[in-house]
Amino acid sequence: LGWAAWKMYLGRSELNGARTNAMETLGAALGSNQRSAEALPVFEATLALKQRYWSDNKDHILQIQGNIALCLSNLGRRDEALVLQRKIYAGFVALLGVSHEGTILAGGNLSISMGKLGFYADAIQLLRDKLLPAARRLFGSDHYQTLGLNENLVEALSNAPERTYEDVLECETIMQDVVQRRRRVFGPVHPETRNCEDLLSQARAILAHPFYSEDARRRRLDRAQKKTGRSAVRGEVHAEAYGAAPDDG
């Protein structure tokens, strides 16, 4: 249908609304069918038209740029996608504010790209400080967007090489809450509920690792205290004492 619409309106003026809508429909259809290599030039052409004739429609331009960034990421051009997504998020913040739905969605995509490229600290800060507070205000804690951002935070915390024992505990706490909400709102057999249960199990498996046993943590903390010559406040995080568990496959 996307190709049919494009062929029907191709001969019309670039300023014709039906022509540009058909172009966007074609790009969206290609993208949703995992044909990013074909969708990318369609979105780029659409963007060029919008910037040439409808440059005042800034939020729509940002949405098209978001489609381009998704294509780039799917094609393995993640560095380029991340640069573009940073610009898109900043554009939405400037245009619509931090608590607008478009801004939150753009920020969620940005946090995912940050995680894929190993910028876990940046992703964690963005999610904790901006996206999750805004999502709770706008959507509420049970909304699928808010739950998804919580899952993004857990992914970033658990995958960060410098994660601490407290980080993993936070992951478990977050996922316990998310799983309860998913079961209540979406049901126990929903695929996203099952995925969240897997994330919760992963956090618990990490906490059960011998590296994180009370005796092992106490020994590492004692070594850290001796090395620094300072007394550690109870609950204070030391990288040596609470570092990531070794990869046991």
C-alpha positions in Angstrom: 0.0 0.0 0.0 2.9 2.3 0.7 4.4 1.8 -2.7 1.0 2.1 -4.3 0.3 5.4 -2.6 3.7 6.8 -3.6 3.3 5.8 -7.2 -0.2 7.4 -7.3 1.0 10.8 -6.0 4.5 10.9 -7.4 3.7 13.1 -10.3 2.2 15.9 -8.1 4.0 19.0 -6.9 6.4 18.7 -4.0 4.1 21.0 -2.1 1.2 18.6 -2.4 0.2 17.3 1.0 -0.9 13.9 -0.3 2.5 13.4 -2.0 4.4 14.1 1.2 2.0 12.0 3.3 2.5 9.1 0.8 6.3 9.4 1.1 6.1 9.3 4.9 3.7 6.3 4.8 6.1 4.5 2.5 9.1 5.2 4.9 7.1 4.0 7.9 6.0 0.8 6.2 9.5 0.0 5.1 10.8 0.7 8.6 8.2 -1.3 10.4 9.1 -4.3 8.2 12.8 -4.1 9.2 13.8 -2.7 5.8 15.8 0.1 7.2 18.2 0.3 4.2 15.3 1.2 2.0 13.5 3.3 4.6 16.5 5.6 5.3 16.6 7.4 1.9 12.8 7.8 2.0 13.0 9.5 5.4 15.9 11.6 4.3 14.0 12.8 1.2 11.0 13.5 3.4 13.1 15.5 5.8 14.6 17.6 3.0 11.1 18.5 1.8 9.9 19.4 5.3 13.0 21.6 5.9 12.6 23.3 2.5 8.9 24.1 2.6 7.6 23.6 6.1 10.6 24.5 8.3 8.3 26.0 10.9 6.8 22.6 11.7 9.7 21.8 14.0 8.1 19.0 16.0 7.3 17.1 12.9 10.9 17.6 11.6 12.2 16.2 14.9 10.0 13.1 14.5 11.3 12.5 11.0 14.8 12.8 12.3 13.9 10.3 15.0 13.0 7.8 12.2 16.3 8.5 10.5 18.2 7.8 13.7 16.3 4.5 14.2 17.3 3.4 10.7 20.9 4.4 11.3 20.9 2.3 14.5 19.3 -0.7 12.8 22.0 -0.5 10.1 24.8 -0.6 12.7 25.6 3.1 12.3 25.1 3.6 16.0 27.6 6.5 16.5 25.8 8.5 13.9 22.4 7.6 15.4 23.6 8.7 18.9 24.8 12.1 17.7 21.4 12.7 15.9 19.4 11.5 18.9 21.2 13.9 21.2 20.2 16.7 18.9 16.6 15.5 18.7 16.2 15.3 22.4 17.7 18.7 22.9 15.4 20.0 20.2 12.3 18.6 21.9 13.3 20.0 25.3 13.8 23.4 23.8 10.5 23.2 21.8 8.1 21.4 24.1 9.8 21.1 27.5 11.0 18.1 29.5 7.6 16.8 30.4 6.1 16.5 26.9 5.3 13.0 25.5 7.5 13.6 22.4 10.4 14.7 24.6 10.1 11.7 26.9 9.9 9.3 23.9 13.0 10.9 22.3 14.8 10.7 25.6 14.0 7.0 26.0 15.4 6.3 22.5 18.5 8.3 23.4 19.0 6.3 26.6 18.8 3.0 24.7 21.4 4.2 22.2 23.7 5.3 25.1 23.5 1.9 26.6 24.2 0.1 23.3 27.4 2.2 23.0 28.5 1.7 26.6 27.6 5.2 27.9 25.9 3.7 30.9 26.6 6.6 33.3 25.0 9.0 30.8 22.0 6.8 30.3 21.5 6.3 34.1 21.7 10.1 34.8 19.3 10.9 32.0 16.8 8.3 33.1 17.0 9.1 36.8 17.2 12.9 36.7 14.9 13.7 33.8 13.0 11.0 32.0 11.5 9.0 34.9 10.4 12.0 36.9 8.8 13.5 33.8 7.1 10.2 32.8 5.6 9.7 36.3 4.2 13.3 36.2 2.7 12.9 32.7 1.7 9.3 32.4 1.7 7.9 36.0 3.7 4.9 37.3 1.5 2.2 35.7 1.8 3.6 32.1 3.8 1.4 29.7 6.1 4.2 28.9 7.1 4.8 32.5 7.5 1.0 33.0 9.7 0.8 29.9 12.0 3.6 31.2 12.4 1.8 34.5 13.5 -1.3 32.5 15.9 0.9 30.6 17.4 2.1 33.9 17.7 -1.5 35.1 19.5 -2.5 31.9 22.0 0.4 32.2 22.6 -0.3 35.9 23.1 -4.0 35.5 25.3 -3.8 32.4 27.6 -1.0 33.7 31.1 -2.5 34.3 31.5 -0.4 37.4 28.1 -1.5 38.9 28.1 -1.8 42.7 26.3 -4.1 45.1 23.9 -1.2 45.8 23.2 -0.8 42.1 22.1 -4.5 41.8 19.9 -4.1 44.9 18.3 -1.1 43.2 17.7 -3.2 40.1 16.0 -5.9 42.1 13.8 -3.3 43.9 12.8 -1.6 40.6 12.0 -4.8 38.9 9.9 -6.1 41.8 7.8 -3.0 41.5 7.7 -3.2 37.6 6.7 -6.9 37.6 3.9 -6.3 40.0 2.6 -3.4 37.9 2.9 -5.4 34.7 1.0 -8.3 36.1 -1.8 -6.1 37.3 -2.1 -3.9 34.2 -1.1 -6.2 31.4 -1.6 -9.7 32.9 0.9 -12.4 33.8 1.2 -13.9 30.3 1.9 -10.7 28.4 5.3 -10.9 26.7 6.6 -7.7 28.4 5.6 -9.1 31.8 7.6 -12.3 31.0 10.5 -10.1 29.9 10.4 -8.2 33.2 10.3 -11.4 35.2 13.5 -12.4 33.4 15.2 -9.1 34.3 14.2 -9.6 38.0 15.6 -13.2 37.9 18.8 -11.9 36.5 19.2 -9.3 39.2 18.6 -12.0 41.9 21.0 -14.3 40.2 23.7 -11.6 40.4 23.0 -11.0 44.1 23.2 -14.8 44.7 26.7 -14.9 43.2 29.4 -15.8 45.8 31.2 -12.6 45.0 28.3 -10.8 46.7 28.1 -12.9 49.8 28.3 -11.1 53.1 31.6 -12.7 54.0 33.2 -11.9 50.6 32.0 -8.3 50.7 33.3 -7.9 54.3 36.7 -9.2 53.3 36.9 -6.8 50.4 35.8 -3.9 52.5 38.4 -4.7 55.1 41.1 -4.8 52.4 39.8 -1.4 51.1 40.0 0.1 54.5 43.5 -1.1 55.1 44.6 0.1 51.7 43.2 3.6 52.2 43.9 3.8 55.9 40.5 5.3 56.5 37.4 4.0 58.3 34.5 3.3 56.0 31.1 4.6 57.0 28.6 1.7 57.1 26.9 1.5 53.8 29.5 3.5 52.0 30.2 2.1 48.5 33.8 1.1 47.7 34.6 -0.1 44.2 37.0 -2.7 45.5 34.5 -3.9 48.1 31.3 -3.8 46.0 32.5 -4.1 42.4 30.9 -6.1 39.6 30.9 -9.8 40.0 33.3 -11.6 37.7 31.9 -13.0 34.5 31.2 -16.7 35.2 29.5 -17.3 31.8 
